Amino acid sequence: MTPMVVTNEKGKNRAERANKRYYDGIVETPGATFVKLCDRFANLRYGKMMKSPMFEKYKKEQDHFL
């Protein structure tokens, strides 16, 4: 797997960092979808455990993410 495929691109905001090219790279790279889902799950779990505002952000993004 290309090591940087699940790393966001550079950008001023989340929309710029996680753009179509970023998600296309994940879809096109074997194993990357699994890695991204594991990362997302870990971030959600940690965010909820730490009462982080990122937990709510991830919840709001869920439909788009899927």
Backbone torsions as a table, in degrees:
resi	resn	phi	psi	omega
1	MET	NA	140.6	174.0
2	THR	-63.7	123.7	-171.4
3	PRO	-59.3	-32.0	-173.9
4	MET	-96.0	7.3	-173.0
5	VAL	-65.0	-28.6	179.0
6	VAL	-100.0	11.5	176.0
7	THR	-96.3	129.0	-179.6
8	ASN	-57.5	152.0	174.2
9	GLU	-77.2	171.8	176.7
10	LYS	-75.9	145.8	179.3
11	GLY	179.1	166.2	-177.5
12	LYS	-79.7	-23.5	-177.6
13	ASN	-146.4	176.3	-176.9
14	ARG	-61.9	-36.3	-179.9
15	ALA	-64.2	-39.4	178.1
16	GLU	-72.4	-36.0	-177.1
17	ARG	-76.1	-33.4	-179.6
18	ALA	-115.1	69.4	-176.2
19	ASN	-94.8	-174.5	-177.9
20	LYS	-58.8	-41.6	-179.9
21	ARG	-60.6	-40.8	178.1
22	TYR	-60.4	-50.6	-178.9
23	TYR	-69.7	-34.6	175.7
24	ASP	-61.1	-41.3	178.3
25	GLY	-61.1	-38.9	178.4
26	ILE	-66.2	-46.7	-178.5
27	VAL	-63.2	-37.5	-175.1
28	GLU	-82.0	-11.3	-175.4
29	THR	-105.0	118.5	179.7
30	PRO	-56.2	132.0	178.4
31	GLY	86.8	-17.7	-175.6
32	ALA	-68.2	-35.5	179.1
33	THR	-62.4	-43.5	178.1
34	PHE	-61.5	-45.2	179.5
35	VAL	-61.5	-43.8	-179.4
36	LYS	-64.5	-41.4	178.4
37	LEU	-64.6	-40.4	176.7
38	CYS	-62.8	-43.0	178.7
39	ASP	-62.0	-45.9	-179.2
40	ARG	-62.5	-45.1	179.7
41	PHE	-61.1	-44.8	179.0
42	ALA	-62.3	-42.0	179.0
43	ASN	-64.6	-41.8	177.7
44	LEU	-63.2	-46.1	-178.5
45	ARG	-62.7	-46.7	179.7
46	TYR	-65.5	-42.2	179.6
47	GLY	-60.1	-42.0	178.6
48	LYS	-67.5	-43.3	-179.3
49	MET	-61.0	-38.9	-176.6
50	MET	-93.5	2.5	-177.4
51	LYS	54.8	42.6	-178.8
52	SER	-79.2	145.0	174.7
53	PRO	-64.3	-19.1	178.2
54	MET	-64.7	-28.9	178.1
55	PHE	-58.2	-46.1	178.8
56	GLU	-66.5	-37.8	178.2
57	LYS	-62.5	-44.3	178.0
58	TYR	-62.2	-40.3	178.1
59	LYS	-60.4	-43.0	-179.6
60	LYS	-66.5	-30.9	-178.0
61	GLU	-85.1	-7.9	-169.4
62	GLN	-55.4	-46.4	-178.7
63	ASP	-61.3	-43.6	178.8
64	HIS	-65.9	-40.9	-178.8
65	PHE	-59.5	-44.2	-179.6
66	LEU	-66.1	NA	NA
